């Protein structure tokens, strides 16, 4: 298992955006406060994201990530590297 993250040196240490996989962990303080999540790709890589301002939050509210954790249905995450984090800015059902 490889855990991807970003680094502040500007070196590329993360996969290209977007990525697809299943949600295996959600960092939240309740349904209305999802802070981040971990995605497991088909290649067995775990990618940790922090939740940014989603450009499609009306179609895919941050709380919906928790439903994908429970269901195991894959998602597609578009993200950007910001300092030491991979910041999700768009999440959608994989294959849509």
Sine and cosine of phi, psi and omega as CSV:
sin_phi,cos_phi,sin_psi,cos_psi,sin_omega,cos_omega
0.00,0.00,0.71,-0.70,0.06,-1.00
-0.92,-0.40,0.73,-0.68,0.08,-1.00
-0.96,-0.28,0.87,-0.50,-0.03,-1.00
-1.00,-0.03,0.52,-0.85,0.12,-0.99
-0.40,-0.92,0.03,-1.00,0.05,-1.00
-0.96,-0.26,0.34,-0.94,0.07,-1.00
-0.77,-0.64,0.41,-0.91,-0.09,-1.00
-0.98,0.22,-0.16,0.99,-0.03,-1.00
-0.97,0.24,-0.18,0.98,-0.01,-1.00
1.00,0.01,-0.10,1.00,0.04,-1.00
-0.93,0.36,0.56,-0.83,-0.02,-1.00
-0.98,0.17,0.92,-0.39,0.02,-1.00
-0.82,-0.57,0.18,0.98,-0.05,-1.00
-0.81,-0.59,0.36,-0.93,0.06,-1.00
-0.93,0.36,0.21,-0.98,0.04,-1.00
-0.96,0.28,0.55,-0.83,0.04,-1.00
-1.00,0.03,0.63,-0.77,0.01,1.00
-1.00,0.03,0.22,-0.98,0.09,-1.00
-0.80,-0.60,0.38,-0.93,0.04,-1.00
-0.83,-0.56,0.50,-0.86,0.05,-1.00
0.11,-0.99,-0.14,-0.99,0.02,-1.00
-0.96,-0.27,0.56,-0.83,0.02,-1.00
-0.97,0.24,0.81,-0.58,0.00,-1.00
-0.91,-0.42,-0.15,0.99,0.05,-1.00
-0.33,-0.94,0.57,-0.82,0.06,-1.00
-0.77,-0.64,0.75,-0.66,0.08,-1.00
-0.99,-0.17,0.95,-0.31,-0.01,-1.00
-0.51,-0.86,0.35,-0.94,0.11,-0.99
-0.91,-0.41,0.54,0.84,-0.04,-1.00
0.77,-0.64,0.16,-0.99,-0.07,-1.00
-0.86,0.51,-0.55,0.84,-0.05,-1.00
-1.00,-0.02,0.10,1.00,-0.06,-1.00
-0.67,-0.75,0.90,0.44,0.06,-1.00
-0.99,0.11,0.87,-0.49,-0.06,-1.00
-1.00,-0.08,-0.48,0.88,-0.03,-1.00
-0.03,-1.00,0.00,-1.00,-0.02,-1.00
-0.31,-0.95,0.28,-0.96,0.04,-1.00
-0.90,-0.44,0.72,-0.69,-0.02,-1.00
-0.93,-0.38,0.68,-0.73,0.09,-1.00
-0.95,-0.31,0.88,-0.47,-0.02,-1.00
-0.99,0.11,0.19,-0.98,0.04,-1.00
-0.88,0.47,-0.41,0.91,0.01,-1.00
-0.99,0.14,0.02,1.00,0.01,-1.00
0.99,0.12,0.24,0.97,0.02,-1.00
-1.00,-0.02,0.68,-0.73,0.11,-0.99
-0.99,-0.17,0.78,-0.63,0.00,-1.00
-0.85,-0.52,0.82,-0.57,-0.03,-1.00
-0.99,-0.15,0.80,-0.60,0.01,-1.00
-0.88,-0.47,0.51,-0.86,0.26,-0.97
-0.98,-0.22,0.49,-0.87,-0.04,-1.00
-0.99,0.11,0.86,-0.52,0.12,-0.99
-0.99,-0.12,-0.17,-0.99,0.11,-0.99
-0.96,0.26,0.93,-0.38,-0.05,-1.00
-0.97,0.25,0.76,-0.64,0.03,-1.00
-0.96,0.29,-0.23,0.97,0.03,-1.00
-0.82,-0.57,0.61,0.79,-0.07,-1.00
-0.89,0.46,-0.40,0.92,0.05,-1.00
-0.94,0.34,-0.65,0.76,0.00,-1.00
-0.99,0.16,-0.53,0.85,-0.04,-1.00
-0.67,-0.74,0.99,0.15,0.01,-1.00
-0.90,0.44,0.53,-0.85,-0.02,-1.00
-0.77,0.63,-0.58,0.81,-0.01,-1.00
-0.90,0.45,-0.38,0.93,-0.01,-1.00
-0.91,0.42,-0.35,0.94,0.07,-1.00
-0.86,0.51,-0.63,0.78,0.03,-1.00
-0.89,0.46,-0.57,0.82,0.06,-1.00
-0.92,0.40,-0.59,0.81,0.04,-1.00
-0.95,0.32,-0.50,0.87,0.11,-0.99
-0.88,0.47,-0.70,0.71,-0.03,-1.00
-0.95,0.32,-0.60,0.80,-0.10,-1.00
-1.00,0.03,-0.44,0.90,-0.06,-1.00
0.98,0.22,0.17,0.99,0.04,-1.00
-0.97,0.24,0.78,-0.62,-0.06,-1.00
-0.91,0.42,0.44,-0.90,0.09,-1.00
-0.80,-0.60,0.29,-0.96,0.11,-0.99
-0.92,-0.40,0.76,-0.65,-0.04,-1.00
-0.86,-0.51,0.84,-0.55,0.16,-0.99
-0.99,-0.12,0.70,-0.72,-0.13,-0.99
-0.51,-0.86,0.21,-0.98,0.11,-0.99
-0.69,-0.72,0.48,-0.88,0.06,-1.00
-1.00,0.08,0.79,-0.61,0.07,-1.00
-0.74,-0.67,0.94,-0.35,-0.05,-1.00
0.80,0.59,-0.89,-0.46,-0.07,-1.00
-0.99,-0.16,0.35,0.94,-0.09,-1.00
-0.74,-0.67,0.45,-0.89,0.21,-0.98
-0.98,-0.21,0.89,-0.45,-0.14,-0.99
-0.97,-0.25,0.89,-0.46,0.03,-1.00
-0.96,0.27,0.79,-0.62,0.06,-1.00
-0.87,-0.49,-0.16,0.99,0.08,-1.00
-0.46,-0.89,0.76,-0.65,0.05,-1.00
-0.76,-0.65,0.68,-0.73,0.04,-1.00
-0.51,-0.86,0.27,-0.96,0.07,-1.00
-0.90,0.43,0.70,-0.71,0.03,-1.00
-0.89,0.45,0.62,-0.78,0.01,-1.00
1.00,0.09,0.01,1.00,0.00,-1.00
-1.00,-0.09,0.00,0.00,0.00,0.00
